[in-house]
Amino acid sequence: MKKILLLFLAVVGLQLVAQDLAHYKKIVKELSSAKYQGRGYAGDGANKAGRWIAKEFAKIGVDEVVCQPFKLDINTFPGKMEMSVDGRKQIPGVDFTVREFNPSVKGEFRLYYVDTLNYNPDKIFSDLASSQYEGAFVVCDFMFTYKHISDFKKLQSKKDCSCSGFIYTWEAPLKFYKAYGETVKEKPVIWVAPDFPKDAKFVKLNMANKFLKDYECFNVIAKIEGDRHDSCYVFTAHYDHLGKLGKKTYYPGAHDNASGTATIITLAAYYAQNKPPYDMYFVAFSGEDANLRGSEWYAEHPLVPLSQIRYLINLDMIADNNPEQYCEVSNEGMPAFPLFESINAEKGYFKALDRAELAGNSDHYPFAQRNVPCIFFMNEGGDAFKYYHTVYDTWENSIFSNYEPVFNIIKDFIERY
């Protein structure tokens, strides 16, 4: 009878783990679906996702859910997104993408290829001032422009050069960004795949931007009351992503960062059923891909004083399979880092915790700057990382092997800290 009971408990335990994983997968699939159009700002995709997350928190039985509004200025591309080269149609997100600060552009333009072997900036300016290339689009390898940044910055000024814009070749799959989309620049920059024609004559463009001024977003904050209320744990992840590139193309953002959002929701579900020793806050940020705007706002307007945070754990891009777990730790968080290492050594969750220098690359950073003890977990360098910020970061390309190790190392840390 005792053996049957132990077997039953083991099966139940396995089912609980499976239910957590199933819940996690369900959330990643939901948030990366076409319904939310990449969780960006065009078409209100991010806010639609935020409302779904608030309902999901409420459904799992947290004690309180608050939506904290804030505003941002952001450039978007919800309309036309067409490009053809010498009559050959290019596919948005696959053959080309745009810089987040691009203005609208429409027309047919001659192409001017930079001679990188015999580089002569004076000749480039002279050529582009001629009637043959006036108003042309400049084509060059992006890394080459980076090495000659002062020349290309001058080319980007309407005052110094009459060219209409730039086409830069970049590695595939092509990535899209939103961080510097709070302004619109004078000339468009288009990134294209390495197989872009080396001798094309003309490019035809019809690309429409829409600048959103004082666009209202919100952070979703769930609270679970613990035995003590004098301090708290905070779990964070951003739920926004890159949104749309034209009417039909969107960036699903399964790895970045439906995976981290799903993890904090399942952690909240666990602690809703297992009362924690201290109050816990689960914060799903918007505006991360717009330069950490949501976390900056929260850090300036916290629901509880930042001094009461025992530890903050930020999760960004968890759906990968690198056996080493990348992490960053604030100065105040370092005294507790050996506990993470000890737990990992004991349980073997990861081959190693790969601690890097603190950087402003995710939502832990505004808190680290304000002396909050915190750690940032991100699984990079695995098979899914190549899809980061691309149209291929989909549910189908997601990898779920590191969810349970991340979940468990956090749970073990809370139990022992």
C-alpha positions in Angstrom: 0.0 0.0 0.0 2.9 2.4 0.9 4.5 1.7 -2.5 1.3 2.4 -4.3 0.9 5.7 -2.4 4.5 6.7 -3.3 3.9 5.8 -6.9 0.7 7.8 -6.9 2.5 10.9 -5.4 5.3 10.6 -8.0 2.8 10.5 -10.9 1.0 13.5 -9.4 4.3 15.3 -9.1 5.1 14.6 -12.7 1.7 15.8 -13.8 2.2 19.1 -11.9 5.4 19.7 -13.7 3.8 18.8 -17.0 0.9 21.1 -16.3 3.3 23.9 -15.6 5.1 23.2 -18.9 1.7 23.0 -20.7 0.6 26.3 -19.3 3.9 27.8 -20.2 3.6 26.6 -23.8 0.1 27.8 -24.0 1.1 31.3 -23.0 4.0 31.4 -25.5 1.7 30.2 -28.3 -1.0 32.7 -27.4 1.3 35.8 -27.2 3.2 35.0 -30.4 0.0 34.4 -32.4 -1.2 36.7 -35.3 -3.9 38.0 -32.9 -1.4 40.4 -31.3 0.5 41.4 -34.5 3.9 41.2 -32.9 2.8 43.0 -29.6 3.9 46.3 -31.0 2.2 49.7 -31.0 0.7 49.8 -34.5 -2.8 48.3 -34.3 -2.6 48.4 -30.5 -1.0 44.9 -30.5 1.0 45.4 -27.3 -2.0 46.7 -25.3 -4.2 43.8 -26.6 -1.5 41.4 -25.2 -1.3 43.4 -22.0 -5.1 43.0 -21.4 -4.8 39.3 -22.1 -2.0 39.0 -19.5 -4.0 40.9 -16.9 -6.8 38.4 -17.4 -4.4 35.5 -17.2 -3.0 36.8 -13.9 -6.5 37.1 -12.5 -7.5 33.7 -13.7 -4.6 32.0 -11.8 -5.7 33.5 -8.5 -3.3 36.3 -7.7 -4.5 38.8 -5.0 -4.4 41.9 -7.1 -3.8 43.0 -10.7 -2.9 46.6 -11.5 -2.3 48.2 -15.0 0.2 51.0 -14.7 -0.1 53.4 -17.6 2.7 55.5 -19.2 3.2 57.2 -22.5 5.9 57.1 -25.2 6.6 58.5 -28.6 7.2 55.8 -31.2 7.6 55.4 -35.0 5.6 52.6 -36.6 5.0 51.0 -40.0 1.4 49.8 -40.3 0.8 50.8 -43.9 2.5 50.2 -47.3 5.8 48.3 -47.1 6.8 47.6 -50.8 10.2 47.3 -52.4 11.3 46.1 -55.8 14.8 46.1 -57.4 14.9 46.3 -61.2 11.3 45.0 -61.1 12.0 42.1 -58.7 9.7 42.2 -55.7 11.3 42.0 -52.3 9.7 40.4 -49.3 9.4 42.5 -46.0 11.2 40.9 -43.1 12.9 38.4 -45.4 14.6 40.3 -48.2 14.6 43.7 -46.4 13.8 45.5 -43.3 13.9 49.1 -42.2 15.4 51.2 -39.5 13.0 52.2 -36.7 13.5 55.9 -37.3 12.6 55.8 -41.0 10.3 58.4 -42.6 7.9 57.5 -45.4 9.4 57.1 -48.8 7.8 56.6 -52.2 9.2 56.6 -55.7 11.8 55.1 -58.0 15.4 55.8 -57.3 18.7 55.2 -59.0 21.2 53.0 -57.1 24.7 54.2 -56.3 27.1 51.5 -55.1 30.0 52.5 -52.8 33.4 51.4 -54.1 34.7 49.8 -50.9 38.0 48.6 -52.5 39.0 52.0 -53.7 37.2 54.0 -51.0 37.3 57.8 -51.7 34.7 59.8 -49.7 35.3 63.0 -51.8 34.5 61.1 -55.0 31.3 59.7 -53.4 30.1 63.2 -52.5 31.0 64.5 -55.9 29.2 61.6 -57.7 26.1 62.1 -55.6 26.0 65.8 -56.4 26.0 65.0 -60.1 22.9 65.0 -62.2 23.3 61.3 -62.9 23.0 60.3 -59.2 21.1 63.2 -57.7 18.5 61.7 -55.3 20.0 58.2 -55.6 19.9 55.5 -52.9 23.4 54.6 -51.6 24.2 50.9 -51.4 27.0 49.6 -49.1 27.9 46.9 -46.7 26.7 47.9 -43.2 29.9 46.9 -41.4 31.9 49.1 -43.9 29.7 52.1 -43.1 30.3 51.5 -39.4 34.1 51.7 -40.0 33.6 55.0 -41.8 30.8 56.3 -39.6 31.7 60.0 -39.8 31.5 60.0 -43.6 28.1 58.2 -43.6 26.7 60.5 -41.0 27.5 63.4 -43.2 25.8 61.6 -46.2 22.7 61.2 -44.0 22.3 64.9 -43.7 20.2 66.6 -46.3 22.3 69.7 -45.9 25.5 67.9 -46.9 24.2 65.4 -49.5 21.2 65.2 -51.8 21.0 61.4 -51.8 17.5 60.1 -50.9 18.4 57.2 -48.6 20.5 54.2 -47.9 20.5 50.4 -48.5 22.9 48.5 -46.3 23.6 44.8 -46.7 23.5 42.9 -43.4 23.7 39.3 -42.3 20.6 37.1 -42.7 18.1 36.5 -41.2 17.5 40.2 -41.1 16.8 41.8 -37.7 14.4 44.7 -36.9 14.7 47.1 -33.9 12.5 49.7 -32.2 14.8 51.2 -29.5 15.6 54.4 -31.3 12.2 54.9 -32.9 11.2 57.9 -30.7 12.2 60.3 -33.5 12.0 60.2 -37.3 15.2 61.0 -39.2 15.5 62.8 -42.5 16.5 59.9 -44.7 15.4 56.2 -44.7 17.8 53.4 -44.1 16.9 49.9 -45.4 18.7 46.8 -44.5 18.9 44.0 -47.1 20.1 40.4 -47.1 23.7 39.6 -48.4 22.3 38.3 -51.7 21.1 41.8 -52.7 22.0 42.4 -56.4 25.5 43.8 -56.8 24.7 45.6 -60.1 21.1 46.7 -60.0 20.1 50.0 -61.5 16.9 51.1 -59.7 14.9 50.6 -56.6 11.2 51.3 -56.3 9.8 52.0 -52.9 6.5 52.6 -51.3 6.9 52.6 -47.5 4.7 54.5 -45.1 5.5 55.3 -41.5 3.1 56.5 -38.8 4.5 58.4 -35.8 2.6 57.9 -32.6 2.9 60.8 -30.2 2.1 60.2 -26.5 1.0 56.7 -27.2 -0.4 55.1 -24.0 1.0 51.8 -22.9 0.8 50.0 -19.6 2.8 47.7 -17.3 0.8 44.7 -15.9 1.5 44.1 -12.2 0.2 41.1 -10.2 0.6 40.8 -6.5 0.6 37.7 -4.2 0.6 38.4 -0.5 3.1 36.6 1.6 3.5 35.9 5.3 5.5 39.2 5.6 4.8 42.6 4.1 7.9 44.5 5.1 9.8 43.5 2.0 9.1 41.7 -1.3 10.4 39.7 -4.3 9.8 41.1 -7.8 9.8 39.0 -11.0 9.9 40.9 -14.3 9.7 40.2 -18.0 8.7 42.4 -20.9 5.7 41.4 -23.0 6.0 44.0 -25.9 7.9 43.2 -29.1 8.5 44.7 -32.5 5.1 44.7 -34.0 4.4 45.1 -37.7 6.4 45.8 -40.8 3.7 46.8 -43.2 0.1 45.4 -43.3 1.0 41.7 -43.5 4.3 41.1 -41.9 4.7 40.9 -38.1 7.3 39.8 -35.6 5.9 37.0 -33.4 8.5 37.3 -30.6 8.0 33.8 -29.1 11.5 33.7 -27.7 11.7 37.4 -27.2 9.9 37.7 -24.9 6.7 35.6 -24.8 9.0 33.0 -23.1 10.0 35.3 -20.2 6.4 36.5 -19.8 5.1 33.0 -19.7 7.7 32.1 -17.0 6.6 34.8 -14.6 3.0 34.0 -15.1 3.6 30.3 -14.3 5.7 31.4 -11.3 2.7 33.5 -10.1 0.5 30.5 -10.6 2.8 28.4 -8.4 3.0 31.0 -5.6 -0.8 31.6 -5.8 -1.1 27.9 -4.6 2.0 28.0 -2.3 1.9 31.1 -0.1 5.4 32.7 -0.2 7.3 34.0 2.9 7.2 37.6 1.6 4.9 39.6 -0.7 5.6 38.9 -4.4 5.1 41.2 -7.4 5.1 39.9 -11.0 5.6 42.8 -13.4 5.1 42.4 -17.2 6.6 45.5 -18.8 5.6 47.2 -22.0 8.0 49.5 -23.9 11.2 47.4 -23.4 11.8 47.3 -27.1 11.3 51.0 -27.2 14.4 51.5 -25.0 13.2 50.2 -21.6 10.5 52.7 -21.3 8.1 50.6 -19.1 10.7 49.5 -16.6 12.2 53.1 -16.4 8.7 54.4 -15.7 8.1 51.7 -13.0 11.4 52.4 -11.4 10.5 56.0 -11.1 6.9 55.2 -9.9 7.2 51.9 -8.0 4.1 50.4 -6.3 6.3 49.7 -3.2 9.5 51.5 -2.3 12.5 50.1 -4.2 14.3 49.7 -0.9 11.8 47.0 0.1 12.8 44.7 -2.8 14.8 41.7 -1.3 15.6 40.6 -4.8 14.4 41.3 -8.4 14.7 38.5 -11.1 14.3 39.6 -14.7 13.6 37.0 -17.4 14.2 37.8 -21.1 14.4 35.1 -23.8 14.1 31.8 -22.0 13.0 29.6 -24.9 16.4 28.2 -26.0 18.7 25.3 -25.4 22.1 26.7 -24.5 23.3 24.5 -21.6 25.0 27.6 -20.1 22.7 30.2 -18.6 23.7 33.8 -19.3 23.1 36.2 -16.5 23.9 39.7 -15.3 23.9 40.8 -11.6 23.7 44.2 -10.0 26.4 45.2 -7.4 23.8 44.8 -4.6 22.8 41.5 -6.0 26.3 40.0 -5.9 26.2 38.8 -2.3 23.4 36.4 -3.2 24.9 35.2 -6.5 26.9 32.4 -4.8 23.6 31.0 -3.6 22.5 30.7 -7.3 25.8 29.1 -8.1 25.5 26.7 -5.2 22.0 25.6 -6.1 23.0 25.1 -9.7 26.1 23.0 -8.7 23.9 20.9 -6.5 21.0 20.4 -8.9 22.8 20.6 -12.2 20.2 22.8 -13.8 22.8 24.3 -16.2 26.4 23.5 -17.2 27.3 26.9 -15.8 25.9 30.3 -14.9 27.7 32.6 -17.4 27.8 35.9 -15.6 28.6 38.9 -17.8 29.1 42.6 -17.2 26.0 44.6 -16.3 24.5 46.3 -19.4 21.4 48.3 -20.3 20.0 45.5 -22.4 16.8 44.6 -20.5 14.4 45.6 -17.8 16.7 44.8 -14.8 19.0 47.7 -15.7 16.9 50.7 -14.4 16.7 48.8 -11.0 20.4 48.0 -11.0 21.1 51.7 -11.5 19.0 52.4 -8.4 20.8 50.0 -6.2 18.3 47.2 -6.2 19.6 43.7 -5.7 18.8 41.9 -9.0 19.7 39.2 -11.5 18.9 38.9 -15.2 18.5 35.6 -16.9 18.7 35.3 -20.7 19.4 32.1 -22.7 21.4 33.2 -25.7 23.6 31.3 -28.1 21.4 28.3 -28.5 19.5 27.2 -31.6 16.8 29.7 -31.2 19.0 32.8 -30.8 19.5 33.1 -34.6 15.9 34.1 -34.9 16.1 36.9 -32.4 14.3 40.0 -33.7 13.4 38.3 -36.9 10.1 37.1 -38.4 11.2 33.5 -37.7 11.0 33.9 -33.9 7.8 31.8 -33.9 6.0 29.3 -31.8 7.2 26.6 -34.2 10.8 27.6 -33.7 10.6 27.8 -30.0 12.6 25.5 -27.7 11.2 24.6 -24.3 14.0 22.6 -22.7 15.3 25.4 -20.4 12.0 26.5 -19.0 11.9 24.0 -16.1 15.6 24.6 -15.1 15.0 28.4 -15.0 11.7 27.9 -13.1 13.3 25.6 -10.6 16.5 27.5 -9.9 14.3 30.6 -9.1 12.0 28.5 -6.8 15.0 27.0 -5.0 16.6 30.4 -4.5 13.4 31.9 -3.0 13.2 28.9 -0.6 16.8 29.3 0.6 17.4 33.1 0.5 
